[in-house]
Amino acid sequence: MINWARRQAIKTGFTLIIGKSDSGSGRRKPKLVLSCERSGEYKGSKKKLKLEDTGSRKCGCPFRLRGYFSKAKLWSLNVVLGLHNHKMEPKLEGHMLAGRLTAEETKIVGHMTKNLIKPKNILLELKGKREDNLTIAKQVYNARHRYNMSIRGTRTKMQNLLKNLEENNYVYNYRTISGSKTVQDILFAHPESVKLFNTFSTVLVMDSTYKTNQYKMSLFEIVGLTSTERTYNIGFAFLTNEKENNFAWALQECVNLLKCKKNMSKVIITDRDTSLMNVVGKIFPTSTALVCEFHVLQNVRARCKLDCKVKDTKGKEVNNNIISP
């Protein structure tokens, strides 16, 4: 009865909540009252909010429905007051109540999240299973987050990461800040990547992404090259700083993945990071260090846009030829 009433309300342009309910005991029969979600008045918090000008959807809407459980063990629904004191919503897609996931849909989101399916594909699956589904991407992301939190339990994010590395047989190592349990740097590699590294260790490509995570740590990526000129990921390291000490630790851990030290890499390709280039010369003293062509071309194009500002046609052609990839 509740689901039917809510479906009818959504078609009209509003949503229903359970205002009062009585499960019944003794001679009392089960009953409940369904109200418009905008019924009642907003009760402000005693705590001071950051935004003092916060609003509320509550406007004292008088709309009421009352449900009774009859002797025939059937629910009957009566309209106590069928009036609203507000306009109907033209669209309810993404509404916190209208777009709420059902128990079955929540299980689907959890199962698809476990199988590493993208949120947009999860949303398409939910829309395909129920035509009147009003869920939006944000609600799918929230459901994914709740699922991940339930899997993690009371463990911290770092404890959960180490648990996943252990369960999936990753090769990993980490070091902590002296005198504390805070992780300073951590490097991990997939077992198949370690096998490839011991087979194809001639060329290494290294680069970092700058503070793209909530901890503002750099993700240092080490990539190898096979004999068929295909790349593969050797390992990843989260570093607190991009200093020589951090790079030295990460590269030494990378070298430790080699079973035979004679297979030391011959060519190391990096961007023009002075700290990384200095460390490469120490950890791989016999290798040839090269600067990545991609980063060189980026710098050339940037300088061309600034320095090659000429008005004649030939100068523009030269500029376009250099800048074009």
Secondary structure, 3 states (H helix, E strand, C coil): CHHHHHHHHHHHCCCEEEEEEECCCCCCCCEEEEEECCCCCCCCCCCCCCCCCCCCCCCCCCCEEEEEECCCCCEEEEEEECCCCCCCCCCCCCCCCCCCCCHHHHHHHHHHHHCCCCHHHHHHHHHHHCCCCCCCHHHHHHHHHHHHHHHHCCCCHHHHHHHHHHHCCCEEEEEECCCCCCEEEEEEECHHHHHHHHHCCCEEEEEEECCCCCCCCEEEEEEEECCCCCEEEEEEEEECCCCHHHHHHHHHHHHCCCCCHHHCCCEEEECCCHHHHHHHHHHCCCCEEEECHHHHHHHHHHHHHHHCCCCCHHHHHHHHHHHCC
